[in-house]
């Protein structure tokens, strides 16, 4: 048996190096062949891909600059230029395509325009309330120099829980795309339902002449009167679809709450509270680097 193994190894080695003319298998060649076979059978682990670097902005078009500053959108910038209400270094702007550098001074109606660093907030939205950027809510943001705020994955009227806000449109676009979306955890309290109904929730439901996807849900607690359910969605998936599936499958839904958005948990927040939060690294890498334009 041992001689047969040696003969098989010698034959395989000869076939592997048959492309080399006048090749004579020897012990060293056999070791090389065995080493290559082991490398194929046990490949080295591939390290995870590095996060894409931020795009550093050194110059920008006037329309993009005004949109980033929250003054107006790009269409509104064209109207302001036509009305000669924008000046660049004291001269009236001629076009929205004019390039702005960090040393330029831009003003609208005589008021200087400057940028602020990307910011994020967590708002504990109570149930049966609408997210309105007005009143005291808006005053808190204006005091921080913020003009425009965008909700990320906005919650429906009857759903409570964590509502992230941001001043950066690139961060908003990233979390609303399927490739860059982040996980969200929801808890709901339903009337008592048997296991067959939970299976129907996982399969989905036909709502408003449209097939809704199923919920990846699990039962966390069950009593004679109520069933506590948890399910997970991505930030680009609408929680409205999930609540519609619940209402059409379950007889009575007491409440639905988003308790976690990515790494932020609802613990430590009070209903109606607004807190600024530091951007995690995997959030900040989606934002363009406008640090050259931000006055310190």
Buried (B, 14 or more C-beta within 10 A) or exposed (E): EEEEEEEEBBEBBBEBBEEEEEEEBEEEBBEEBEEEEEEEEEEEEEEEEEEEEBEEBEEBBBBBBBBBBBBBEEEBBBEBBEEEBBBBEEEEBEEBEBEBEBEBEBBBEEEEBEBBBBBBBBBBBEBEEEBEEEEEBEEEBEEEEBEBBBBBBBBBEBBBBBBBBBBBBBBBEBBBEEEBBBEBBBBBBBEBBEEEBBEBBEEBBEBEEEEBBBBEBEEEEBEEEBBBBBBBBBBBBEBBBBBBBBBBBBEEBEBBBBBBBBEBEBEEBEEEEBEEBEBEEEBBBBBBBBEBBEEE
